[in-house]
Amino acid sequence: MLRARPTHYTSRPDQWSTLLQALGMVKTVDDDAWCEFDAGSGRLAVGFVEQGHPLDGSTIFGVEVGNLAEFARRTEEDGTQADWNETQDGPTVRISAEDGFEFFAFPATRAADGTWATSTEADPALAVVGNWISPFVGLAANDLRNIGARPRTEDDESATFTTKNGGILRAIHGADSANGDLSFEYDGGLEPLLHRLTEAKIEARISEDVLYVANPDAAGGAAPASIVIEQSPSQQAPASPSS
């Protein structure tokens, strides 16, 4: 079981909760300074930090798995370093990628029906995207394959993978290895999603088949102005013969 589960840190958790629920996500964990939200595909953790904290407005790439020990074993067998890591909050597995990037796999919890599915109340069309910036997209893509992600598209600038139980993992070319910004995909028309955001009094607009949503963290200058929601490839219009 592999699922995209980035963590977003913010000094504006209430605004983020309103935004995520307007997108169709469902809050499944609410523990003071820590919340988790299910999308139809993937999960997002939201951690509270004080304004001005170095992590305020940033998103940390990460995944969650059903069996940490088995995940670490298989990842090592496939050629990517995966180390058991004990923390005060419990065990994790640290993945050390070939480009120098590190990220963590967290233990997943089962749904009420005993499966690894996300909440049945979440919008099934919405998918969380975990973004990893790398100067070596090919190396990053190889590590994503080794952790069990399923290739979808790959070129010199990016490589996109799906996960078995939800969400999308994407490596994007950049000068240095780093965490990328939070984004989403939507498997359907963007207009109903725009309507839900407008109803919740959240500023958003559609431009060239991309939905741009006002980022609650942008007010403090700690984050990009917008959160990007793209249509999934199955919903994108085909290129014209002349393009």
Buried (B, 14 or more C-beta within 10 A) or exposed (E): BBBBBBBBBBBBBEBBBBBBBBBBBBBBEEEEEBBBBBBBBBBBBBBBBEEEBEBBBBBBBBBBBBEBEEBBEBBBEBEBBBEEBEEEEEBBBBBBBBBEBEBBBBBBEEBEEEEBBBBEEBBBBBBBBBBBBBBBBBBBBBBBBBBBBEEBEBEEEBBBBBBBBBBBBBBBBBEEBBBBBBBBBBBBEBEEBBEBBEEEEBEBEBEEEBBBBBBBBBBBEBBEEBBBBBBBEEBEEEEEEEE
